[in-house]
Amino acid sequence: MLRTLHAAGDLAGKRVILRCDLNVPIKNGVITDDGRIRASIPTIRKLVDLGAKVILCSHLGRPEGEPILEFSLAPVALRLEELLGQPVVFANDTVGPQAKAAAKLLEDGGVALLENLRFSKDETSKDPKERERFAMKLADLGEILVSDGFGVVHRKQASVFELAKIIPSYAGGLIESELEVLNKLTHDPVRPYTVVLGGSKVSDKLGVLGHLLPKVDRLVIGGGMVFTVLAALGHKVGKSLLESDQIATVKIFLEQAAALGVEVILPTDILVASSFAPDAEFEVVAFDKIESTSFGESGIGLDIGPESAKSFAAAVSSSKTVFWNGPMGVFEFANFAGGTRAVAHALSNLDGLGVVGGGDSAAAVRLLGFDESKFGHISTGGGASLEFLEGKHLPGLEVLND
């Protein structure tokens, strides 16, 4: 059974290390999507209200063990102050003198944020002894760990796994809510149950496909991964994304879907562009005519077409449970965001449980201007949610189990 905050006892005056996932995109020092920060606020506020001394820690990007300025969490500290409405002490190191001073001087209900955990290579080291060494230094800063970074629970990292073995550890509210929703997707979901998958690589989704296939009624496939599926069906895809080494596996998967009676919905039309660029010329063609455009074999599919967008939205709207992971096209380019927008719009109006599976899908919801409150749940962990739905063991959760 997962140990949660309810079992942590009186936290007033206790130094609580709160492992969050504050890994947000930052450009020129400006946060471009604060979704993960906002998702962490309820647990932070709860600990503040309980009178704990809250020591936040997180990673950001992949600095590979080097203190690189562009990966500093300093902008995150400022945003946290705005959202919490109280000061957030920022330590310019992770386990050094500033971190120790911040932890020591915090008052009850105070909040501090440590610098990027990944400025130490030991945080993500493949050597358990190196991770444990770093975790021991983190443990000196606090008395209790509250693990609330769902986006990293599928990784053995010092602040997620080893630290939880050293000091009393509990799952935070965000992890609890993520698991509650994901369990609904795997245990007796309300039907019809539809899974919408997109994104670039079919290889990234094969595990979840295999695990969910016996449980779903419909599978809708778009994004870059659809071109490997179309190739498996014998169609030419021009210069579109293609994993040739996965074609045989996709054929087996399609046979399994047919045997299980799962309806597989693929695009009937594609937006084919002259190049991968926001202002590229494009044409709409049937899914089996990708190389028939004026671009010939050099054409590249960047989105599902308008007819496909309608059929995908209809499949979502007629469902009672929907899990969506991966955009339908290059949504960052306005001309190729139509498919993703159609799926998101249908999901936001769903009469049932609609789950956005984190990662690029969650980013698309925010970039395209949707009201997040209209969705049943937006996950903060794309990779973690996929691995959970694959039935994999997530070390950051297992270490929190009694």
C-alpha positions as CSV (number, residue, x, y, z in Angstrom):
1,M,0.0,0.0,0.0
2,L,1.3,3.4,-1.0
3,R,2.4,5.6,2.0
4,T,0.7,8.9,1.7
5,L,0.8,12.2,3.6
6,H,-2.2,11.1,5.6
7,A,0.2,8.7,7.5
8,A,2.9,11.2,8.0
9,G,1.7,12.5,11.3
10,D,2.3,16.0,12.7
11,L,4.6,17.9,10.3
12,A,4.6,21.3,12.1
13,G,8.2,22.4,12.5
14,K,9.5,19.5,10.5
15,R,12.0,20.0,7.6
16,V,10.2,18.3,4.7
17,I,12.0,17.7,1.4
18,L,9.4,17.9,-1.3
19,R,10.6,16.3,-4.6
20,C,8.6,18.0,-7.3
21,D,8.8,17.9,-11.1
22,L,9.4,21.5,-12.0
23,N,11.0,20.6,-15.3
24,V,9.4,23.4,-17.4
25,P,10.5,24.9,-20.7
26,I,12.4,28.1,-20.3
27,K,13.5,30.4,-23.1
28,N,15.8,33.3,-22.5
29,G,15.0,33.1,-18.8
30,V,11.3,33.1,-19.3
31,I,9.0,30.2,-18.5
32,T,6.9,29.4,-21.6
33,D,4.7,26.7,-19.9
34,D,4.2,26.7,-16.1
35,G,1.8,23.7,-16.1
36,R,4.0,21.5,-13.9
37,I,4.7,24.3,-11.5
38,R,1.0,25.0,-11.0
39,A,0.3,21.2,-10.6
40,S,2.8,21.2,-7.7
41,I,1.1,24.1,-5.8
42,P,-1.6,22.2,-3.9
43,T,0.9,19.9,-2.2
44,I,3.2,22.8,-1.4
45,R,0.3,24.8,0.1
46,K,-0.8,21.8,2.2
47,L,2.6,21.4,3.7
48,V,2.8,25.2,4.3
49,D,-0.6,25.1,6.0
50,L,0.6,22.2,8.2
51,G,3.5,24.3,9.4
52,A,6.2,22.4,7.7
53,K,9.5,23.9,6.6
54,V,9.3,23.0,2.9
55,I,12.5,22.3,1.0
56,L,11.7,21.9,-2.7
57,C,13.9,20.1,-5.1
58,S,13.6,19.3,-8.8
59,H,15.6,18.7,-12.0
60,L,15.4,20.8,-15.1
61,G,16.6,19.7,-18.5
62,R,19.7,17.7,-19.0
63,P,22.7,19.6,-17.9
64,E,24.7,16.4,-17.6
65,G,26.2,17.1,-14.2
66,E,27.4,20.6,-15.0
67,P,26.1,23.9,-13.5
68,I,24.9,25.5,-16.7
69,L,23.0,28.8,-16.3
70,E,20.3,28.1,-18.8
71,F,19.2,25.1,-16.7
72,S,19.0,27.1,-13.4
73,L,15.8,26.8,-11.4
74,A,16.0,30.5,-10.5
75,P,13.1,31.5,-12.8
76,V,11.0,28.8,-11.3
77,A,11.6,30.2,-7.8
78,L,10.2,33.5,-9.0
79,R,7.1,31.9,-10.5
80,L,6.6,29.9,-7.3
81,E,6.6,33.1,-5.3
82,E,3.9,34.6,-7.6
83,L,1.7,31.5,-7.4
84,L,2.1,30.9,-3.6
85,G,1.9,34.5,-2.6
86,Q,4.8,34.2,-0.3
87,P,8.7,34.4,-0.5
88,V,10.6,31.4,-1.8
89,V,14.2,31.3,-0.7
90,F,16.4,30.1,-3.6
91,A,19.6,28.3,-2.9
92,N,22.3,28.6,-5.6
93,D,23.5,25.1,-4.8
94,T,21.9,21.7,-4.2
95,V,23.6,20.2,-1.2
96,G,26.3,22.9,-0.5
97,P,26.5,25.7,2.1
98,Q,23.6,27.8,0.6
99,A,21.2,24.8,0.6
100,K,22.2,23.9,4.2
101,A,21.7,27.5,5.3
102,A,18.4,27.8,3.6
103,A,17.2,24.5,5.3
104,K,18.4,25.6,8.7
105,L,17.0,29.1,8.6
106,L,13.5,28.3,7.3
107,E,10.7,29.2,9.6
108,D,7.5,27.1,10.0
109,G,5.5,27.4,6.8
110,G,8.5,28.7,4.9
111,V,9.5,27.5,1.5
112,A,13.0,27.1,-0.1
113,L,14.0,25.8,-3.5
114,L,17.3,24.1,-4.2
115,E,19.2,24.5,-7.4
116,N,18.8,21.9,-10.2
117,L,19.4,18.4,-8.9
118,R,21.0,17.4,-12.1
119,F,23.9,19.9,-11.6
120,S,25.3,16.8,-9.8
121,K,26.0,13.8,-12.0
122,D,25.3,11.6,-9.0
123,E,21.6,12.4,-9.2
124,T,21.1,10.3,-12.4
125,S,24.2,8.1,-12.1
126,K,23.8,4.5,-13.2
127,D,26.0,3.5,-10.2
128,P,23.7,2.9,-7.1
129,K,26.6,3.8,-4.8
130,E,27.0,7.2,-6.4
131,R,23.3,7.9,-6.2
132,E,23.2,6.8,-2.6
133,R,26.1,9.2,-1.8
134,F,24.2,12.1,-3.2
135,A,21.0,11.0,-1.5
136,M,22.8,11.0,1.9
137,K,23.7,14.6,1.3
138,L,20.1,15.5,0.5
139,A,18.9,13.6,3.6
140,D,21.0,15.9,5.8
141,L,18.8,18.8,4.7
142,G,15.5,17.3,5.9
143,E,13.7,14.9,8.2
144,I,11.0,13.6,5.8
145,L,10.6,13.2,2.1
146,V,7.4,13.8,0.3
147,S,7.7,12.5,-3.3
148,D,5.4,14.4,-5.6
149,G,7.2,14.4,-8.9
150,F,5.1,12.0,-10.9
151,G,7.1,12.7,-14.1
152,V,10.2,11.0,-12.6
153,V,8.8,8.0,-10.6
154,H,9.7,5.7,-13.5
155,R,13.4,6.4,-13.0
156,K,15.9,5.3,-10.4
157,Q,17.3,8.6,-9.4
158,A,18.9,9.7,-6.1
159,S,16.2,12.1,-5.1
160,V,13.4,9.8,-6.1
161,F,14.6,6.3,-5.1
162,E,17.6,6.2,-2.8
163,L,16.5,9.2,-0.7
164,A,13.2,7.5,0.0
165,K,15.1,4.6,1.5
166,I,17.1,6.8,3.9
167,I,14.5,9.0,5.5
168,P,10.7,8.5,6.1
169,S,9.0,9.0,2.8
170,Y,5.4,9.5,1.6
171,A,3.6,10.2,-1.7
172,G,2.3,13.7,-2.2
173,G,-1.2,14.7,-3.4
174,L,-0.2,15.0,-7.0
175,I,1.0,11.4,-7.2
176,E,-2.1,10.3,-5.5
177,S,-4.4,12.0,-8.0
178,E,-2.3,10.7,-11.0
179,L,-2.6,7.1,-9.8
180,E,-6.3,7.4,-9.1
181,V,-7.0,8.4,-12.7
182,L,-4.6,6.0,-14.3
183,N,-6.1,3.1,-12.3
184,K,-9.5,4.0,-13.7
185,L,-8.0,3.5,-17.2
186,T,-6.7,0.0,-16.4
187,H,-9.4,-1.3,-14.1
188,D,-13.0,-1.6,-15.4
189,P,-13.1,1.6,-17.5
190,V,-16.5,3.0,-18.5
191,R,-17.2,2.0,-22.1
192,P,-16.8,2.8,-25.0
193,Y,-13.1,3.2,-24.1
194,T,-10.9,4.9,-26.7
195,V,-7.2,5.4,-26.8
196,V,-5.8,8.1,-29.0
197,L,-2.1,7.9,-29.8
198,G,0.2,10.2,-31.7
199,G,3.7,11.6,-31.4
200,S,6.7,10.8,-33.5
201,K,7.7,7.2,-32.9
202,V,5.6,4.1,-32.9
203,S,8.4,2.3,-31.0
204,D,7.7,4.6,-28.0
205,K,4.1,3.4,-27.8
206,L,4.4,-0.3,-28.6
207,G,4.5,-1.3,-24.9
208,V,1.3,0.6,-24.0
209,L,-0.3,-0.6,-27.2
210,G,0.3,-4.2,-26.3
211,H,-0.9,-3.8,-22.7
212,L,-4.0,-1.8,-23.4
213,L,-5.1,-3.6,-26.6
214,P,-7.2,-6.2,-24.8
215,K,-8.9,-3.5,-22.7
216,V,-10.0,-0.9,-25.3
217,D,-12.8,-0.7,-27.8
218,R,-11.1,1.7,-30.2
219,L,-7.6,2.8,-31.1
220,V,-7.1,6.0,-32.9
221,I,-3.6,6.6,-34.4
222,G,-2.2,9.9,-35.8
223,G,1.0,11.9,-35.5
224,G,4.3,10.9,-37.0
225,M,3.9,7.3,-35.8
226,V,1.0,6.8,-38.2
227,F,3.4,6.7,-41.2
228,T,5.0,3.5,-39.9
229,V,1.5,2.0,-39.6
230,L,0.6,3.2,-43.2
231,A,3.9,1.7,-44.5
232,A,3.0,-1.6,-42.7
233,L,-0.2,-1.6,-44.7
234,G,1.8,-1.2,-47.9
235,H,1.5,2.5,-48.6
236,K,4.3,4.9,-49.6
237,V,4.9,7.8,-47.2
238,G,7.4,10.0,-48.9
239,K,9.9,11.6,-46.5
240,S,7.5,11.4,-43.6
241,L,8.7,9.9,-40.3
242,L,9.2,6.2,-40.7
243,E,10.6,3.5,-38.5
244,S,11.3,0.8,-41.0
245,D,12.6,-1.6,-38.3
246,Q,9.1,-1.5,-36.7
247,I,7.0,-2.4,-39.7
248,A,7.0,-6.1,-39.0
249,T,6.0,-5.5,-35.4
250,V,3.2,-3.1,-36.4
251,K,1.8,-5.8,-38.7
252,I,1.6,-8.2,-35.8
253,F,-0.1,-5.6,-33.7
254,L,-2.7,-4.9,-36.4
255,E,-3.4,-8.6,-36.6
256,Q,-3.9,-8.8,-32.8
257,A,-6.2,-5.8,-32.9
258,A,-8.4,-7.5,-35.5
259,A,-8.4,-10.7,-33.5
260,L,-9.5,-8.9,-30.4
261,G,-12.2,-6.9,-32.2
262,V,-10.6,-3.6,-31.5
263,E,-11.5,-0.9,-34.0
264,V,-8.4,0.8,-35.4
265,I,-9.1,4.3,-36.8
266,L,-6.4,5.7,-39.1
267,P,-6.4,9.0,-41.0
268,T,-8.2,9.1,-44.4
269,D,-6.3,12.2,-45.5
270,I,-3.0,13.8,-44.7
271,L,-1.5,17.3,-44.9
272,V,1.7,16.8,-46.9
273,A,4.2,19.6,-46.9
274,S,7.2,20.5,-49.1
275,S,9.5,20.7,-46.0
276,F,9.5,20.7,-42.2
277,A,8.9,24.4,-41.7
278,P,6.0,26.6,-40.3
279,D,5.6,28.3,-43.7
280,A,6.0,25.3,-45.9
281,E,3.7,24.8,-48.8
282,F,1.2,21.9,-48.3
283,E,-1.5,19.9,-49.9
284,V,-4.3,17.7,-48.6
285,V,-4.3,14.2,-50.1
286,A,-5.7,10.8,-49.4
287,F,-3.7,8.6,-46.9
288,D,-2.7,6.3,-49.8
289,K,-1.6,9.1,-52.1
290,I,1.1,10.8,-50.1
291,E,3.6,10.7,-52.9
292,S,1.0,12.0,-55.5
293,T,1.4,15.7,-54.5
294,S,3.5,18.2,-56.5
295,F,6.3,17.5,-53.9
296,G,6.5,13.9,-55.1
297,E,8.6,11.5,-53.0
298,S,10.1,14.5,-51.0
299,G,6.7,15.4,-49.5
300,I,6.5,15.0,-45.7
301,G,3.3,14.4,-43.7
302,L,3.0,17.0,-40.9
303,D,-0.7,16.6,-39.8
304,I,-3.8,14.6,-40.3
305,G,-6.2,16.1,-42.8
306,P,-9.5,17.9,-42.1
307,E,-11.7,14.8,-42.8
308,S,-9.5,12.7,-40.4
309,A,-9.7,15.4,-37.8
310,K,-13.5,15.2,-37.9
311,S,-13.5,11.4,-37.7
312,F,-11.0,11.4,-34.8
313,A,-13.1,14.0,-32.9
314,A,-16.2,11.9,-33.5
315,A,-14.5,8.8,-32.1
316,V,-13.5,10.8,-29.0
317,S,-17.0,12.4,-28.6
318,S,-18.8,9.1,-28.7
319,S,-16.7,7.6,-26.0
320,K,-17.1,7.5,-22.2
321,T,-13.4,7.0,-21.4
322,V,-10.5,8.4,-23.5
323,F,-6.8,8.4,-23.0
324,W,-4.8,10.7,-25.3
325,N,-1.0,10.7,-25.6
326,G,0.8,12.4,-28.5
327,P,-0.2,15.2,-30.9
328,M,-1.7,14.5,-34.3
329,G,0.8,16.7,-36.1
330,V,3.4,19.4,-35.7
331,F,1.1,21.5,-33.5
332,E,3.8,24.1,-32.9
333,F,3.3,25.2,-36.5
334,A,-0.1,26.9,-36.9
335,N,-0.7,25.3,-40.3
336,F,-0.3,21.8,-38.9
337,A,-2.1,22.1,-35.6
338,G,-5.6,21.3,-36.9
339,G,-5.7,17.6,-36.0
340,T,-4.3,18.1,-32.5
341,R,-6.8,21.0,-32.0
342,A,-9.7,18.8,-33.1
343,V,-8.8,16.0,-30.7
344,A,-8.3,18.4,-27.8
345,H,-11.5,20.2,-28.4
346,A,-13.5,17.0,-28.5
347,L,-11.8,15.8,-25.3
348,S,-12.5,19.0,-23.5
349,N,-16.2,18.5,-24.2
350,L,-16.3,14.8,-23.4
351,D,-19.2,13.5,-21.4
352,G,-17.0,11.1,-19.5
353,L,-13.4,10.7,-18.3
354,G,-10.9,12.3,-20.7
355,V,-7.2,12.0,-19.8
356,V,-4.4,13.9,-21.4
357,G,-1.3,11.7,-21.0
358,G,1.2,14.4,-20.3
359,G,4.3,15.4,-22.4
360,D,3.6,17.0,-25.8
361,S,-0.2,16.5,-25.5
362,A,-0.3,18.6,-22.3
363,A,1.9,21.2,-23.9
364,A,-0.4,21.3,-26.9
365,V,-3.5,21.9,-24.8
366,R,-1.8,24.9,-23.2
367,L,-0.2,26.3,-26.4
368,L,-3.4,26.1,-28.3
369,G,-5.2,28.1,-25.7
370,F,-7.6,25.5,-24.2
371,D,-9.1,25.9,-20.7
372,E,-7.4,23.2,-18.7
373,S,-10.3,22.9,-16.3
374,K,-12.4,21.5,-19.1
375,F,-10.3,18.3,-19.2
376,G,-10.9,15.4,-16.8
377,H,-7.2,15.1,-16.0
378,I,-4.0,16.4,-17.5
379,S,-1.1,14.2,-16.5
380,T,2.3,15.7,-15.5
381,G,4.2,12.7,-16.6
382,G,4.2,11.5,-20.2
383,G,6.8,8.7,-19.8
384,A,5.6,7.7,-16.3
385,S,2.0,7.5,-17.3
386,L,2.8,5.4,-20.4
387,E,5.0,3.0,-18.3
388,F,2.3,2.7,-15.7
389,L,-0.3,1.8,-18.4
390,E,2.2,-0.7,-19.8
391,G,2.1,-2.5,-16.4
392,K,5.8,-1.8,-15.7
393,H,7.2,-1.5,-12.2
394,L,7.9,2.2,-11.3
395,P,10.8,2.3,-8.8
396,G,9.8,5.7,-7.5
397,L,6.4,4.3,-6.5
398,E,7.5,0.9,-5.3
399,V,9.9,2.5,-2.8
400,L,6.9,4.3,-1.3
401,N,5.0,1.1,-0.7
402,D,4.8,-0.5,2.7
